[in-house]
Amino acid sequence: MKNNVVRRAAASAAAASALAASLLTGGVANALPTGNYVAFGDSFAANPGQSDPAVPGRGGCPISVSNIGSHVARETGLELHDYSCNGTTAFMPTQPQKSLMGQVDNAIAQGSLGPATQLVTIYVGANDAMQGAVLPMPVQDDLYTTNVVAAVQKIKAANPTARVMLIGYPAFTSNDPTHYACPVNAAGFAPHIPAAGMHQFEMALQNRQERAANESGIGFVNMKNIANIDVAMCGPDGERQVSAILDTDVASYNMTNHPTFHGSAVTGTTIANVYKSTF
């Protein structure tokens, strides 16, 4: 199954490569440096689950051996130091290993984040949006941005030359006026359900991430087109990049409503191509 997933990823990866330059500016690719890659984030990055082996990450949380970070490391030749953890937040109170700042502090303390670091990715925000939904949007925006900026400042203090990227989430709704979603994708049955409220929630998070990236001076990797709704939750069995909430293609993913194995490969290739474009 996973060999098939990787082969399917190659087609999407070609499109991802063409889009990489528009996602983050950079120069002509040269020989890539050696070093390490530090991944921070939530369950979209960690993605442990039922269908492949989970191993302990650097921060002590279980991570999938085929998650996004594993693909990035493989395609860049960097050594993965993965601190991602299910439930991670940027500003909502949580355990240290599940907070962005806690993950950064841990990576610095363990020596993972330092002179040898070439690439850092941050994939966080969805849990804050859900847990902090009672807060006014401007408050959420400010809290998220303030905490991401503070984390990036620590990262840059540890290594000012490291490439740092904030990773955007895939599409959960369409961009047409119905803003449909596919919460159910069962045996080829994936009805389009209007979800205007979800679309507003989704775009508020996207805008929040873009603002945080701009204010912290790092790149933002926009995944909305590469992982649009028709290749995400609404996609066909074995090919969709995001599993549905009710999804019968259980061999293709670890967690529902999260990146599939194919989706992790596509996102990993996109990040790797953006990174390569900066040299």
TORKOL-4160 file (C-alpha; in steps of 0.2 Angstrom, whole numbers, padded with zeros to 4 digits, m for minus):
279
<pt num="1" X="0000" Y="0000" Z="0000"/>
<pt num="2" X="0014" Y="0012" Z="0005"/>
<pt num="3" X="0023" Y="0009" Z="m0011"/>
<pt num="4" X="0007" Y="0014" Z="m0021"/>
<pt num="5" X="0005" Y="0029" Z="m0010"/>
<pt num="6" X="0023" Y="0035" Z="m0014"/>
<pt num="7" X="0020" Y="0032" Z="m0033"/>
<pt num="8" X="0004" Y="0042" Z="m0032"/>
<pt num="9" X="0014" Y="0056" Z="m0023"/>
<pt num="10" X="0026" Y="0058" Z="m0037"/>
<pt num="11" X="0013" Y="0065" Z="m0049"/>
<pt num="12" X="0007" Y="0078" Z="m0036"/>
<pt num="13" X="0025" Y="0081" Z="m0031"/>
<pt num="14" X="0029" Y="0087" Z="m0049"/>
<pt num="15" X="0015" Y="0100" Z="m0047"/>
<pt num="16" X="0021" Y="0105" Z="m0030"/>
<pt num="17" X="0039" Y="0108" Z="m0037"/>
<pt num="18" X="0032" Y="0120" Z="m0050"/>
<pt num="19" X="0023" Y="0130" Z="m0037"/>
<pt num="20" X="0037" Y="0130" Z="m0024"/>
<pt num="21" X="0045" Y="0146" Z="m0030"/>
<pt num="22" X="0028" Y="0155" Z="m0028"/>
<pt num="23" X="0027" Y="0149" Z="m0010"/>
<pt num="24" X="0043" Y="0156" Z="m0004"/>
<pt num="25" X="0056" Y="0166" Z="m0013"/>
<pt num="26" X="0073" Y="0159" Z="m0016"/>
<pt num="27" X="0088" Y="0158" Z="m0028"/>
<pt num="28" X="0094" Y="0145" Z="m0040"/>
<pt num="29" X="0097" Y="0128" Z="m0032"/>
<pt num="30" X="0114" Y="0122" Z="m0028"/>
<pt num="31" X="0122" Y="0108" Z="m0018"/>
<pt num="32" X="0112" Y="0107" Z="m0002"/>
<pt num="33" X="0121" Y="0108" Z="0015"/>
<pt num="34" X="0121" Y="0094" Z="0028"/>
<pt num="35" X="0114" Y="0097" Z="0045"/>
<pt num="36" X="0098" Y="0094" Z="0054"/>
<pt num="37" X="0080" Y="0098" Z="0052"/>
<pt num="38" X="0069" Y="0102" Z="0067"/>
<pt num="39" X="0050" Y="0100" Z="0065"/>
<pt num="40" X="0038" Y="0108" Z="0078"/>
<pt num="41" X="0020" Y="0106" Z="0077"/>
<pt num="42" X="0003" Y="0097" Z="0081"/>
<pt num="43" X="m0005" Y="0081" Z="0075"/>
<pt num="44" X="m0004" Y="0086" Z="0057"/>
<pt num="45" X="0015" Y="0085" Z="0058"/>
<pt num="46" X="0016" Y="0071" Z="0071"/>
<pt num="47" X="0002" Y="0060" Z="0063"/>
<pt num="48" X="0004" Y="0044" Z="0073"/>
<pt num="49" X="m0010" Y="0031" Z="0072"/>
<pt num="50" X="m0016" Y="0014" Z="0067"/>
<pt num="51" X="m0009" Y="0010" Z="0051"/>
<pt num="52" X="0010" Y="0012" Z="0052"/>
<pt num="53" X="0023" Y="0011" Z="0066"/>
<pt num="54" X="0023" Y="0025" Z="0079"/>
<pt num="55" X="0040" Y="0029" Z="0087"/>
<pt num="56" X="0044" Y="0042" Z="0101"/>
<pt num="57" X="0049" Y="0059" Z="0094"/>
<pt num="58" X="0063" Y="0070" Z="0102"/>
<pt num="59" X="0050" Y="0078" Z="0113"/>
<pt num="60" X="0043" Y="0061" Z="0119"/>
<pt num="61" X="0027" Y="0061" Z="0109"/>
<pt num="62" X="0023" Y="0047" Z="0097"/>
<pt num="63" X="0026" Y="0051" Z="0079"/>
<pt num="64" X="0023" Y="0042" Z="0063"/>
<pt num="65" X="0038" Y="0035" Z="0054"/>
<pt num="66" X="0030" Y="0041" Z="0037"/>
<pt num="67" X="0024" Y="0058" Z="0043"/>
<pt num="68" X="0028" Y="0075" Z="0034"/>
<pt num="69" X="0044" Y="0078" Z="0043"/>
<pt num="70" X="0051" Y="0060" Z="0037"/>
<pt num="71" X="0048" Y="0065" Z="0019"/>
<pt num="72" X="0056" Y="0082" Z="0021"/>
<pt num="73" X="0071" Y="0074" Z="0029"/>
<pt num="74" X="0073" Y="0061" Z="0015"/>
<pt num="75" X="0071" Y="0073" Z="0001"/>
<pt num="76" X="0083" Y="0086" Z="0008"/>
<pt num="77" X="0096" Y="0074" Z="0016"/>
<pt num="78" X="0094" Y="0082" Z="0033"/>
<pt num="79" X="0093" Y="0073" Z="0049"/>
<pt num="80" X="0076" Y="0074" Z="0057"/>
<pt num="81" X="0074" Y="0080" Z="0075"/>
<pt num="82" X="0055" Y="0079" Z="0077"/>
<pt num="83" X="0047" Y="0088" Z="0092"/>
<pt num="84" X="0029" Y="0088" Z="0085"/>
<pt num="85" X="0015" Y="0081" Z="0096"/>
<pt num="86" X="m0003" Y="0078" Z="0095"/>
<pt num="87" X="m0013" Y="0093" Z="0103"/>
<pt num="88" X="0001" Y="0106" Z="0101"/>
<pt num="89" X="m0004" Y="0124" Z="0103"/>
<pt num="90" X="0004" Y="0141" Z="0101"/>
<pt num="91" X="m0005" Y="0151" Z="0114"/>
<pt num="92" X="m0018" Y="0140" Z="0123"/>
<pt num="93" X="m0012" Y="0133" Z="0140"/>
<pt num="94" X="m0005" Y="0115" Z="0139"/>
<pt num="95" X="0009" Y="0104" Z="0144"/>
<pt num="96" X="0027" Y="0110" Z="0139"/>
<pt num="97" X="0029" Y="0096" Z="0125"/>
<pt num="98" X="0013" Y="0102" Z="0118"/>
<pt num="99" X="0016" Y="0120" Z="0117"/>
<pt num="100" X="0026" Y="0128" Z="0103"/>
<pt num="101" X="0037" Y="0137" Z="0115"/>
<pt num="102" X="0040" Y="0122" Z="0125"/>
<pt num="103" X="0045" Y="0112" Z="0110"/>
<pt num="104" X="0057" Y="0126" Z="0105"/>
<pt num="105" X="0065" Y="0127" Z="0122"/>
<pt num="106" X="0066" Y="0108" Z="0123"/>
<pt num="107" X="0075" Y="0107" Z="0106"/>
<pt num="108" X="0088" Y="0121" Z="0111"/>
<pt num="109" X="0091" Y="0112" Z="0128"/>
<pt num="110" X="0094" Y="0095" Z="0119"/>
<pt num="111" X="0106" Y="0103" Z="0106"/>
<pt num="112" X="0094" Y="0099" Z="0092"/>
<pt num="113" X="0092" Y="0117" Z="0088"/>
<pt num="114" X="0108" Y="0126" Z="0086"/>
<pt num="115" X="0123" Y="0129" Z="0074"/>
<pt num="116" X="0120" Y="0113" Z="0064"/>
<pt num="117" X="0101" Y="0117" Z="0060"/>
<pt num="118" X="0097" Y="0120" Z="0042"/>
<pt num="119" X="0078" Y="0120" Z="0042"/>
<pt num="120" X="0065" Y="0123" Z="0055"/>
<pt num="121" X="0046" Y="0120" Z="0051"/>
<pt num="122" X="0032" Y="0126" Z="0062"/>
<pt num="123" X="0015" Y="0118" Z="0059"/>
<pt num="124" X="0003" Y="0124" Z="0073"/>
<pt num="125" X="m0013" Y="0134" Z="0075"/>
<pt num="126" X="m0028" Y="0122" Z="0073"/>
<pt num="127" X="m0029" Y="0117" Z="0091"/>
<pt num="128" X="m0028" Y="0135" Z="0096"/>
<pt num="129" X="m0043" Y="0140" Z="0085"/>
<pt num="130" X="m0054" Y="0126" Z="0092"/>
<pt num="131" X="m0049" Y="0128" Z="0110"/>
<pt num="132" X="m0049" Y="0147" Z="0109"/>
<pt num="133" X="m0065" Y="0148" Z="0099"/>
<pt num="134" X="m0074" Y="0158" Z="0113"/>
<pt num="135" X="m0061" Y="0172" Z="0112"/>
<pt num="136" X="m0065" Y="0186" Z="0099"/>
<pt num="137" X="m0056" Y="0184" Z="0083"/>
<pt num="138" X="m0044" Y="0199" Z="0085"/>
<pt num="139" X="m0039" Y="0192" Z="0102"/>
<pt num="140" X="m0035" Y="0175" Z="0094"/>
<pt num="141" X="m0025" Y="0183" Z="0080"/>
<pt num="142" X="m0015" Y="0194" Z="0092"/>
<pt num="143" X="m0011" Y="0179" Z="0104"/>
<pt num="144" X="m0006" Y="0168" Z="0090"/>
<pt num="145" X="0005" Y="0180" Z="0081"/>
<pt num="146" X="0013" Y="0186" Z="0097"/>
<pt num="147" X="0018" Y="0168" Z="0102"/>
<pt num="148" X="0024" Y="0163" Z="0085"/>
<pt num="149" X="0035" Y="0178" Z="0084"/>
<pt num="150" X="0042" Y="0175" Z="0101"/>
<pt num="151" X="0046" Y="0157" Z="0096"/>
<pt num="152" X="0054" Y="0162" Z="0080"/>
<pt num="153" X="0065" Y="0175" Z="0089"/>
<pt num="154" X="0071" Y="0160" Z="0100"/>
<pt num="155" X="0074" Y="0150" Z="0085"/>
<pt num="156" X="0084" Y="0164" Z="0076"/>
<pt num="157" X="0094" Y="0167" Z="0092"/>
<pt num="158" X="0099" Y="0149" Z="0092"/>
<pt num="159" X="0104" Y="0149" Z="0073"/>
<pt num="160" X="0101" Y="0166" Z="0063"/>
<pt num="161" X="0104" Y="0157" Z="0046"/>
<pt num="162" X="0092" Y="0143" Z="0048"/>
<pt num="163" X="0078" Y="0142" Z="0035"/>
<pt num="164" X="0061" Y="0144" Z="0045"/>
<pt num="165" X="0044" Y="0140" Z="0038"/>
<pt num="166" X="0027" Y="0141" Z="0045"/>
<pt num="167" X="0016" Y="0128" Z="0036"/>
<pt num="168" X="m0002" Y="0131" Z="0031"/>
<pt num="169" X="m0016" Y="0118" Z="0033"/>
<pt num="170" X="m0024" Y="0109" Z="0018"/>
<pt num="171" X="m0041" Y="0115" Z="0012"/>
<pt num="172" X="m0056" Y="0109" Z="0022"/>
<pt num="173" X="m0069" Y="0118" Z="0011"/>
<pt num="174" X="m0071" Y="0123" Z="m0007"/>
<pt num="175" X="m0068" Y="0141" Z="m0013"/>
<pt num="176" X="m0084" Y="0142" Z="m0023"/>
<pt num="177" X="m0100" Y="0150" Z="m0016"/>
<pt num="178" X="m0106" Y="0134" Z="m0007"/>
<pt num="179" X="m0090" Y="0131" Z="0002"/>
<pt num="180" X="m0093" Y="0113" Z="0002"/>
<pt num="181" X="m0084" Y="0100" Z="0012"/>
<pt num="182" X="m0084" Y="0081" Z="0012"/>
<pt num="183" X="m0085" Y="0075" Z="0030"/>
<pt num="184" X="m0090" Y="0058" Z="0024"/>
<pt num="185" X="m0080" Y="0048" Z="0011"/>
<pt num="186" X="m0086" Y="0030" Z="0011"/>
<pt num="187" X="m0083" Y="0017" Z="m0003"/>
<pt num="188" X="m0083" Y="0031" Z="m0016"/>
<pt num="189" X="m0098" Y="0040" Z="m0008"/>
<pt num="190" X="m0092" Y="0058" Z="m0004"/>
<pt num="191" X="m0107" Y="0070" Z="m0004"/>
<pt num="192" X="m0103" Y="0089" Z="m0005"/>
<pt num="193" X="m0110" Y="0097" Z="0011"/>
<pt num="194" X="m0111" Y="0116" Z="0011"/>
<pt num="195" X="m0100" Y="0122" Z="0025"/>
<pt num="196" X="m0099" Y="0141" Z="0025"/>
<pt num="197" X="m0096" Y="0142" Z="0043"/>
<pt num="198" X="m0082" Y="0130" Z="0042"/>
<pt num="199" X="m0075" Y="0140" Z="0028"/>
<pt num="200" X="m0075" Y="0156" Z="0038"/>
<pt num="201" X="m0066" Y="0147" Z="0053"/>
<pt num="202" X="m0053" Y="0140" Z="0040"/>
<pt num="203" X="m0049" Y="0156" Z="0032"/>
<pt num="204" X="m0047" Y="0165" Z="0049"/>
<pt num="205" X="m0034" Y="0153" Z="0053"/>
<pt num="206" X="m0025" Y="0154" Z="0036"/>
<pt num="207" X="m0025" Y="0173" Z="0038"/>
<pt num="208" X="m0019" Y="0172" Z="0056"/>
<pt num="209" X="m0004" Y="0161" Z="0050"/>
<pt num="210" X="0000" Y="0172" Z="0036"/>
<pt num="211" X="0001" Y="0187" Z="0048"/>
<pt num="212" X="0012" Y="0178" Z="0060"/>
<pt num="213" X="0024" Y="0173" Z="0046"/>
<pt num="214" X="0025" Y="0191" Z="0040"/>
<pt num="215" X="0028" Y="0198" Z="0057"/>
<pt num="216" X="0041" Y="0186" Z="0061"/>
<pt num="217" X="0050" Y="0187" Z="0045"/>
<pt num="218" X="0049" Y="0169" Z="0040"/>
<pt num="219" X="0041" Y="0160" Z="0025"/>
<pt num="220" X="0023" Y="0154" Z="0024"/>
<pt num="221" X="0020" Y="0138" Z="0014"/>
<pt num="222" X="0002" Y="0140" Z="0007"/>
<pt num="223" X="m0005" Y="0122" Z="0005"/>
<pt num="224" X="m0023" Y="0127" Z="0000"/>
<pt num="225" X="m0021" Y="0125" Z="m0019"/>
<pt num="226" X="m0009" Y="0110" Z="m0018"/>
<pt num="227" X="m0021" Y="0101" Z="m0006"/>
<pt num="228" X="m0037" Y="0108" Z="m0012"/>
<pt num="229" X="m0054" Y="0101" Z="m0006"/>
<pt num="230" X="m0056" Y="0090" Z="m0021"/>
<pt num="231" X="m0039" Y="0081" Z="m0018"/>
<pt num="232" X="m0041" Y="0082" Z="0000"/>
<pt num="233" X="m0056" Y="0075" Z="0010"/>
<pt num="234" X="m0067" Y="0074" Z="m0006"/>
<pt num="235" X="m0053" Y="0065" Z="m0016"/>
<pt num="236" X="m0055" Y="0046" Z="m0022"/>
<pt num="237" X="m0049" Y="0032" Z="m0012"/>
<pt num="238" X="m0030" Y="0029" Z="m0011"/>
<pt num="239" X="m0027" Y="0047" Z="m0018"/>
<pt num="240" X="m0035" Y="0059" Z="m0006"/>
<pt num="241" X="m0022" Y="0070" Z="0004"/>
<pt num="242" X="m0033" Y="0072" Z="0019"/>
<pt num="243" X="m0044" Y="0058" Z="0027"/>
<pt num="244" X="m0063" Y="0062" Z="0030"/>
<pt num="245" X="m0071" Y="0062" Z="0047"/>
<pt num="246" X="m0080" Y="0046" Z="0042"/>
<pt num="247" X="m0068" Y="0037" Z="0030"/>
<pt num="248" X="m0068" Y="0019" Z="0025"/>
<pt num="249" X="m0051" Y="0019" Z="0016"/>
<pt num="250" X="m0043" Y="0015" Z="0033"/>
<pt num="251" X="m0027" Y="0008" Z="0025"/>
<pt num="252" X="m0022" Y="0025" Z="0018"/>
<pt num="253" X="m0021" Y="0035" Z="0034"/>
<pt num="254" X="m0017" Y="0035" Z="0053"/>
<pt num="255" X="m0030" Y="0048" Z="0059"/>
<pt num="256" X="m0046" Y="0054" Z="0052"/>
<pt num="257" X="m0047" Y="0072" Z="0046"/>
<pt num="258" X="m0028" Y="0072" Z="0045"/>
<pt num="259" X="m0015" Y="0070" Z="0031"/>
<pt num="260" X="m0016" Y="0053" Z="0023"/>
<pt num="261" X="0001" Y="0044" Z="0019"/>
<pt num="262" X="m0001" Y="0051" Z="0001"/>
<pt num="263" X="m0005" Y="0069" Z="0009"/>
<pt num="264" X="0010" Y="0068" Z="0020"/>
<pt num="265" X="0021" Y="0064" Z="0005"/>
<pt num="266" X="0014" Y="0078" Z="m0005"/>
<pt num="267" X="0016" Y="0091" Z="0009"/>
<pt num="268" X="0034" Y="0084" Z="0013"/>
<pt num="269" X="0039" Y="0086" Z="m0005"/>
<pt num="270" X="0032" Y="0104" Z="m0006"/>
<pt num="271" X="0042" Y="0109" Z="0009"/>
<pt num="272" X="0057" Y="0101" Z="0003"/>
<pt num="273" X="0056" Y="0110" Z="m0014"/>
<pt num="274" X="0053" Y="0126" Z="m0006"/>
<pt num="275" X="0068" Y="0123" Z="0005"/>
<pt num="276" X="0079" Y="0119" Z="m0010"/>
<pt num="277" X="0073" Y="0134" Z="m0019"/>
<pt num="278" X="0081" Y="0145" Z="m0006"/>
<pt num="279" X="0099" Y="0140" Z="m0012"/>
